[in-house]
Amino acid sequence: MTSTIPVISIHPIEGLPEILPGDDLPGLLAGALGRMSFSLADGDVIVVAQKVVSKAEGARVALEAVEPTPETRRWAEQWDKDPRMVELVLRETRRIVRRERGLIISETRHGFVCANAGIDLSNSGGKDLAILLPEDSDRSAGQIRQRLAEKAGAEAPGGPEAGAGAGAGAGAAPGGGFRKNTPDIAVIVSDTFGRPWRVGLTQVALGVAGLAPLLDLRDSPDVDGRTLHATIIAVADELACAADLVCGKIARVPAAVIRGYRFERPREEQPAGGAALIRDPEMDLFR
């Protein structure tokens, strides 16, 4: 009897160099996959760490160029923090959710609620160099998806001479279709977030392209025939976490391919992109 439960595999994309502003990140990912003799296929999900996306897009700030206000200096000194970092966090913050014991939990201008407005100094590629979140993570995911699919199609048998045409389903790019032989892939831009009621960090999807970020099971029957009323699965976050099992800050592997997960394609009537994972203020019980 054949099981209907998908079996997935997770493949780290190794061998990427230090990413610098202006680098062709999709090209570097495609090159690394080529050296691994790994060909992208329909249904693959590529998860890419936010940090390398931000680096390639030049979303970084040298702390020496940041001038803290007197108020910021006083607060930073109280908690033994770098006032330049604190100032930068406040600049990237739309709303302070909580500021206590030297920790700033803020809502970024993108709508994400996280520590330090998502700004990070680790693995930044330079001393006192801060990495910001991408300007638009959904746009970044879409651009990586398009370029990766096109590169994979160009390198496949038949290559670009296979002709251009509208791709099926998620393979069709806005403003123009993928080539016929390009794989129908999805891309997630992921980042590390803490959780207010649980210990430890986990991954979340900031940007999503090519797959529905949420699996809405409401009105579906459970195994006992009862109707589900509130079950919406954050599959993009779950895939981001799965990829992190073979990636991570210490391993210096910023991307992975998940193969075998049968994801839903975005539909016009459903929320799309990583923005769909942000809870609406009117549904937030703690705001």
C-alpha positions as CSV (number, residue, x, y, z in Angstrom):
1,M,0.0,0.0,0.0
2,T,1.4,3.4,-1.0
3,S,1.5,6.0,1.8
4,T,-0.1,9.4,1.0
5,I,2.1,11.1,3.7
6,P,5.0,12.9,2.0
7,V,8.5,12.0,2.8
8,I,10.8,15.1,2.6
9,S,14.5,15.4,2.4
10,I,16.6,18.5,3.3
11,H,19.7,19.4,1.4
12,P,22.2,22.1,2.6
13,I,23.6,24.3,-0.1
14,E,27.3,24.4,0.8
15,G,30.2,26.2,-0.5
16,L,28.9,29.8,-0.7
17,P,31.5,32.6,-0.3
18,E,31.1,35.6,2.1
19,I,28.2,37.5,0.5
20,L,28.9,41.2,-0.3
21,P,26.7,44.1,-1.4
22,G,25.8,43.8,-5.0
23,D,26.6,40.0,-5.3
24,D,24.4,37.9,-7.5
25,L,22.9,35.7,-4.8
26,P,20.8,33.6,-7.1
27,G,23.8,33.0,-9.3
28,L,25.9,32.0,-6.3
29,L,23.2,29.6,-5.1
30,A,22.9,28.1,-8.6
31,G,26.7,27.8,-8.8
32,A,26.9,26.0,-5.4
33,L,24.1,23.7,-6.5
34,G,26.0,22.9,-9.7
35,R,29.1,22.0,-7.8
36,M,27.0,19.7,-5.7
37,S,25.6,18.1,-8.9
38,F,22.1,19.0,-7.5
39,S,19.5,20.0,-10.1
40,L,16.4,21.8,-8.9
41,A,13.1,20.1,-9.7
42,D,9.4,20.9,-9.6
43,G,8.1,21.3,-6.1
44,D,11.5,22.1,-4.5
45,V,11.5,24.7,-1.7
46,I,14.6,26.8,-1.3
47,V,15.0,28.4,2.1
48,V,17.6,31.3,2.2
49,A,18.7,33.0,5.4
50,Q,17.7,36.6,5.6
51,K,21.3,37.6,6.5
52,V,22.8,36.7,3.1
53,V,19.8,38.3,1.3
54,S,20.4,41.5,3.3
55,K,24.1,41.4,2.6
56,A,23.6,41.0,-1.1
57,E,21.1,43.9,-1.1
58,G,23.4,46.2,0.9
59,A,21.1,46.3,3.9
60,R,23.9,47.0,6.4
61,V,25.2,49.9,8.5
62,A,28.6,50.7,9.9
63,L,28.0,51.6,13.6
64,E,30.7,54.2,13.4
65,A,28.3,56.2,11.2
66,V,25.5,56.2,13.8
67,E,25.3,59.1,16.2
68,P,23.2,58.2,19.3
69,T,21.0,60.8,21.0
70,P,21.7,61.8,24.6
71,E,18.6,59.9,25.7
72,T,19.8,56.8,23.9
73,R,23.2,57.0,25.5
74,R,21.8,57.2,29.0
75,W,19.6,54.2,28.4
76,A,22.4,52.2,26.8
77,E,24.8,53.0,29.6
78,Q,22.3,51.9,32.2
79,W,22.2,48.4,30.6
80,D,25.8,48.2,29.3
81,K,24.7,48.3,25.7
82,D,26.4,49.9,22.6
83,P,24.5,53.2,22.2
84,R,25.1,53.1,18.5
85,M,23.3,49.8,18.2
86,V,20.4,51.0,20.4
87,E,20.1,54.1,18.2
88,L,20.0,52.0,15.1
89,V,17.3,49.7,16.6
90,L,15.2,52.7,17.4
91,R,15.5,54.1,13.9
92,E,14.3,50.8,12.4
93,T,11.4,50.6,14.9
94,R,7.8,51.6,14.1
95,R,6.6,50.8,17.7
96,I,8.3,49.7,20.9
97,V,6.4,46.8,22.3
98,R,8.6,46.4,25.4
99,R,11.8,48.0,26.6
100,E,13.1,46.5,29.8
101,R,16.2,45.1,31.4
102,G,18.3,46.1,28.4
103,L,16.1,44.3,25.8
104,I,14.1,46.1,23.1
105,I,11.1,44.2,21.6
106,S,9.9,46.3,18.7
107,E,7.6,46.2,15.7
108,T,9.6,47.0,12.7
109,R,8.4,49.1,9.8
110,H,7.8,45.9,8.0
111,G,5.3,44.8,10.7
112,F,7.5,42.1,12.3
113,V,7.6,41.9,16.1
114,C,11.0,40.8,17.2
115,A,14.0,41.7,19.4
116,N,16.2,44.7,18.3
117,A,14.1,45.3,15.2
118,G,15.7,42.3,13.6
119,I,19.2,43.9,13.5
120,D,22.1,41.6,14.0
121,L,25.9,41.9,14.4
122,S,26.8,38.2,14.2
123,N,28.3,36.9,11.0
124,S,28.0,40.4,9.6
125,G,31.3,40.2,7.6
126,G,33.0,43.0,9.5
127,K,33.7,44.5,12.9
128,D,30.9,46.8,14.2
129,L,28.9,46.1,11.0
130,A,25.1,45.8,11.6
131,I,22.8,43.8,9.2
132,L,19.3,45.1,8.7
133,L,16.3,43.3,7.5
134,P,15.6,43.4,3.7
135,E,13.5,46.3,2.6
136,D,10.9,43.9,1.2
137,S,11.4,40.2,2.0
138,D,8.5,39.1,-0.3
139,R,10.0,40.9,-3.2
140,S,13.4,39.4,-2.4
141,A,12.0,35.9,-2.3
142,G,10.3,36.5,-5.6
143,Q,13.4,37.8,-7.3
144,I,15.5,34.9,-6.1
145,R,12.8,32.4,-7.2
146,Q,12.6,33.8,-10.7
147,R,16.4,34.0,-11.2
148,L,17.0,30.5,-9.7
149,A,14.3,28.9,-11.8
150,E,15.6,30.6,-15.0
151,K,19.2,29.5,-14.3
152,A,18.1,26.0,-13.6
153,G,16.1,26.0,-16.8
154,A,19.0,27.4,-18.8
155,E,21.3,24.7,-17.6
156,A,18.8,21.8,-18.1
157,P,18.8,19.7,-21.3
158,G,17.2,21.8,-24.0
159,G,18.3,25.0,-22.2
160,P,17.1,28.4,-23.2
161,E,16.5,27.3,-26.8
162,A,13.5,25.3,-25.5
163,G,11.6,28.6,-26.0
164,A,9.7,31.0,-23.8
165,G,6.2,30.5,-22.7
166,A,3.9,30.9,-19.7
167,G,4.8,28.5,-17.0
168,A,2.1,26.4,-15.3
169,G,0.8,27.4,-11.9
170,A,3.4,29.0,-9.6
171,G,6.0,28.8,-12.4
172,A,4.6,31.8,-14.1
173,A,6.3,35.0,-13.1
174,P,4.5,38.3,-12.8
175,G,5.1,40.3,-16.0
176,G,6.3,37.2,-18.0
177,G,6.3,33.4,-17.9
178,F,9.2,31.2,-17.1
179,R,10.7,29.1,-19.9
180,K,8.9,25.8,-20.5
181,N,11.7,23.8,-18.9
182,T,12.2,25.8,-15.8
183,P,11.3,24.1,-12.5
184,D,8.3,25.2,-10.5
185,I,10.0,26.1,-7.3
186,A,9.2,28.1,-4.2
187,V,11.5,30.4,-2.1
188,I,11.4,31.4,1.5
189,V,13.5,34.1,3.1
190,S,13.9,33.0,6.8
191,D,15.1,34.7,10.0
192,T,15.7,33.7,13.6
193,F,13.1,34.9,16.1
194,G,12.6,34.4,19.8
195,R,9.3,33.3,21.3
196,P,7.6,35.2,24.2
197,W,6.4,32.1,26.1
198,R,9.0,29.5,25.2
199,V,12.7,29.3,25.6
200,G,15.0,29.1,22.6
201,L,15.1,30.6,19.1
202,T,13.4,29.3,16.0
203,Q,13.0,30.3,12.4
204,V,10.2,32.3,10.8
205,A,9.5,33.1,7.1
206,L,9.9,36.8,6.4
207,G,9.4,36.5,2.7
208,V,7.6,33.8,0.6
209,A,7.2,33.3,-3.1
210,G,5.7,30.4,-5.0
211,L,3.8,28.7,-2.2
212,A,0.8,29.5,0.0
213,P,2.4,30.5,3.4
214,L,-0.7,29.2,5.3
215,L,-2.6,25.9,5.1
216,D,-6.2,26.7,6.1
217,L,-7.9,23.6,7.4
218,R,-11.0,25.4,8.7
219,D,-14.2,23.7,7.8
220,S,-12.3,20.4,7.1
221,P,-13.3,17.3,9.1
222,D,-10.9,15.7,11.5
223,V,-10.4,11.9,11.7
224,D,-13.5,11.7,13.9
225,G,-15.7,13.8,11.5
226,R,-15.7,16.9,13.7
227,T,-15.3,20.2,11.8
228,L,-12.2,22.1,12.4
229,H,-12.8,25.8,13.2
230,A,-9.5,27.4,14.0
231,T,-6.7,25.3,12.4
232,I,-4.5,27.3,10.2
233,I,-1.0,25.9,9.8
234,A,2.0,28.3,9.2
235,V,3.6,26.0,6.7
236,A,6.1,28.6,5.6
237,D,7.4,29.0,9.1
238,E,7.6,25.2,9.5
239,L,9.6,24.8,6.3
240,A,11.9,27.5,7.5
241,C,12.5,25.6,10.7
242,A,13.1,22.4,8.8
243,A,15.7,23.9,6.7
244,D,17.5,25.3,9.7
245,L,18.2,21.8,10.9
246,V,20.9,21.6,8.3
247,C,21.9,25.3,8.2
248,G,22.6,27.6,11.1
249,K,24.9,30.4,12.2
250,I,27.8,28.2,13.2
251,A,27.8,25.9,10.2
252,R,27.9,28.9,7.8
253,V,25.4,27.2,5.6
254,P,22.8,29.9,4.8
255,A,20.5,28.0,2.4
256,A,18.9,24.6,1.9
257,V,16.6,22.8,-0.5
258,I,13.6,21.0,0.8
259,R,12.4,18.3,-1.5
260,G,9.2,16.2,-1.3
261,Y,6.8,18.5,0.5
262,R,3.6,18.9,-1.4
263,F,2.8,22.6,-0.8
264,E,-0.2,24.5,-2.0
265,R,0.3,27.2,-4.7
266,P,-0.9,30.7,-3.9
267,R,-4.4,31.5,-4.9
268,E,-5.8,34.9,-5.6
269,E,-8.4,34.7,-2.9
270,Q,-5.9,33.8,-0.2
271,P,-3.3,36.0,1.6
272,A,0.1,35.6,0.0
273,G,3.7,36.2,0.9
274,G,5.3,36.4,4.3
275,A,3.1,39.4,5.1
276,A,0.2,36.9,5.4
277,L,1.9,35.5,8.5
278,I,1.6,38.7,10.5
279,R,-1.4,38.8,12.7
280,D,-3.9,41.6,12.0
281,P,-4.0,44.1,14.9
282,E,-7.7,43.6,15.5
283,M,-7.0,39.8,16.0
284,D,-4.1,40.4,18.4
285,L,-5.2,39.8,22.0
286,F,-2.0,41.2,23.4
287,R,-1.7,44.5,21.6
